[in-house]
Amino acid sequence: MNYPAILSFFCGFISLSLEILWVRLYGFAMLSTPKAFGFVLMAYLAGIALGAWQGGKVCKKTTDRLVLWRHSVAALAISAVLTLINPVIFVWAQNQWWRNPVFDFLMIASVSYVLAYIFPIAHHLGAGFSAKKQGQRFADVYTSNVVGASLGPLVVGYVILNYLTLQQAFVCVALLQLSVIGIFYWVQRVGVFRAAILVGCLLVSAAFVVLSSRFDSHALVQKINNNKLVATQVVENRHGIITIFPGDGEKKLIGDDAVYGGNVYDGRTNLSIKENTNGLHRPLLLAALQPKPKKVLMVGLSIGSWLALVNGMPGVEKIDVVEINDGYLRAIKPYPIQANALQDPRVRIIVDDARRWLRLHQEESYDVIIMNTTWHWRANAGFLLSQEFFQLVKKHMASGAVMAFNATGSPDAFFTATHVFNHAYRYDNFIYAADFDFRYRKDNDDAKKIYSSIKIEDKKLFVDDGLIVDLLSKKFVTIEHDAKNLERPLEIILDNNGITEFKYGYPLSHLY
């Protein structure tokens, strides 16, 4: 049995598995900014470099195979302890006044350091001390490491995180490490006394994690959520983390829960146009701009409040909702109005990437396309705000169709839309775009009649005509107006420039 190659395999598997988990944990703490991934990668690579260098020094000091095996197994045990303890310490540190990137860097780098320490030792053991077939043995160890490093992210990212919480995933990897330690202690006979000490350390670490989490499988997420309240519902899967919090603010409205996706605000459950804590006037405007919206495409479901609104618009015959994260389908269940909206026979829920689905279904065309876009500075948000994506959306717009999306304050997203559509205007933080000038429809008498006819579950949305007048009072804003107030030239968002995420994105330093 080629035990060094097996050791190398698990070294790669565990190391890259933990990197995926740390990207999830650190990324969540840093509000899903794309720079968070770069930070984790930097820390991880630094730890790998230092750990491999230190492991190489050990190989130069001794040729005793048993000593080298003891070093490897001890490093695995230390790694298992760090797997359990470091996430808890990291989360605790995020709520301290002295929190800083250096501490976070050390927390992450120490994880990869210990595992990288094993890698040169595994090569040394695998190559042997004779000159025969050293190249072949070296290749076996190296190939095993590459295979393990490839499988780790796939198993953890696509399977474990889809069924277990982030906290449970860390424990799962630690249990794997404990199993590997037991195997190598047994086959290499490293020593019962050392085994007892190291297993004892692991049990103490496990007890520490259990006590710190108080049996809450979402404890890591709860302690670093951006809302600072305790989430009433947490949904974790391979796509991300959804947290829902009770209504806040002075009014403490019932049914006004706040929804967060990836630790950033993603809407509310409230459907009262009078209180309008959810910015309902923005999607509602589409009812006036396109008075005959037979087919509607909604990109992004979130908690389903906007879907309930669209269901109540007159003339709607079919609604396609493309949502990449099926976790929202679970999150919606406790909310009757939103849950009932999903059951409407006109609604088709498609769990897929919007770009891929639109590209594969070129025959579909819509009268209204509404994009429930996330914050423009979040990781990968630019792919839904780019010129290429708007051009793809335009191909699916029927004659007289109107498209709307949430620019979340990005003037470049607004500017990009003006270069794809003949007419694009801002209303609040929403951009409405089409190939005809639709602005006159907002202020005519037909708009008031349409709003008066909108119902949610057979109840009129507008019980006061004065609310309709208030809704229609806001004016459209042109790109020229916004450009005057900007101290830099506007730029077109492209798939390959990432300006909303990096050049003009949310600085990581602002989160410390």
C-alpha positions, 0 to 999 in steps of 0.5 A: 500500500502506497501510504505516502500517496494516500497521505498526500491525497488527504492533505490536498483534499482537506486543504482545499475543502477548508479553503472553500469553507473559509471563502464562505465564512470570510465572504459572508462576514465581508458582505459577499464582496468579491475582494473577500475571495482574493483575501482568503486566497492570499492568506491561504497561499502564504500559509502554504508557502511557509508550511511547505518551507518548514516541512522541507526543513524537517526532511533535511534533519532526519531520515527516520521514517517513523519520525517523519510519520509522527510529524505528519500525523501530529500536523494532521491532529493540529490541523483538526484542532484548528479546523474546529477552533479557528472559525469560532475564534474568527467569528468572536473576533469580528465583534471585538473593537480591535478586529483587523485584517492582520488577525483574519489573515493569521487565522486563515493562513494558519490552517493552510500552513499546517496542512502544507507542512505535511506535503514535502514530508509525504513526498520525502516518504513516498520517494524513498531513500533508494535510487530505484523508481524515485521519479515514479514514486514522486509522481504517484505522491504528486498526482494523489495530491492533485486528485485530492485537491480537485475532489475536495472543493467539488465534494464540499462545495457541491454536496456537503454545503448543500445539505449541511450548514457551514458549521456542520461542514467544518465539523465534518472535515474535522471528523475526516481528519480524525479518521485519517489520523486513526488510520495512520496511527494504526498502520504506521504504529506511531505510538499509543501515548501520542495518539491518546494525547492528540485524540484528547485534544480533538475531543476538547476542541469538539467540546469547545465548539459544541458549547460555544454554539449551544447546539445551534447549527447556524451559530457561526452565521448568527454571530456575524450577521450584518443585521445584528439581530437574531435571525428567525430563519436561516437557509444554507445551501451550496448557493449561499446563506439566506437570513431572515430577521423580524421587522425592525424600526420604530413601527415594528410592523407585523409581517415586515421581516427583513430578508438578507442574502449573503449577509446583505439586505435583499428586501422585505416581506411587507406588502403594504403600499401605505407603509411601503417599507419594501419600495413597492412603488418601483415594480408597480410602475411597470403596470403603468408603463406596459398596460398589457403585460401578458408575459412577464419574466422575473430575474430573481425571486428573493422572498417573493413579495414582488411576485405577489405584486406582479400576480395582481397586475391586470392582464398578466397571463404567464410569469416565468421566474428564474432564480439561481438559489432554490433556498428562497423557495424554502425561505418563502414557506412561512409567509402565506401571501408569498407562498400562495403566489408561487402556487399561482397556475400562471407562475413557472419557477425555474431554478437556473442561472438567468444568463444560461437560461435566456441563452438556451431559450431564445424562443421566449419573449416577454412584455415585461422583464423585471430584475430583482438585482442585488447590490452592484458591488457584490461578487458576480453582480456585474454579470447581471448589469453588463452590456452583454447581459442587457443585450441578451435580455433585449433579444427576449423583449417583445414589441412594446416591452419594458425592462426594469432593474435595480441599479442599487445606486450605480450610475455606471449600470444606468449608463450601460443601459442607455447604450443598449436601449434607445430609452432608459431613465431612472426612477428612484434607484430603478432603471426602466428601459425600452426602445420607445419613450414610455414616460408619458404613460406614468402620468395619464389617466389610464395609469390611475385606473390600472393601479386601482385595479391591482389586487393581492389575494382578491384585496385591493392594493390601493385603498386610498387614491391619494397613495396613487397620486403620491406614487405618480408624483416622482419624476424620471431622471435622465442619465445626463442629470446623474452625470452632472453630479458625478466627479468622474466619467461614466463607464460601460460595464462589461463582462470582463471589466468588473468595474462595479465590483472592483474599480468602484466596488465596496472597499474591503477596508471599510468593513474593518 
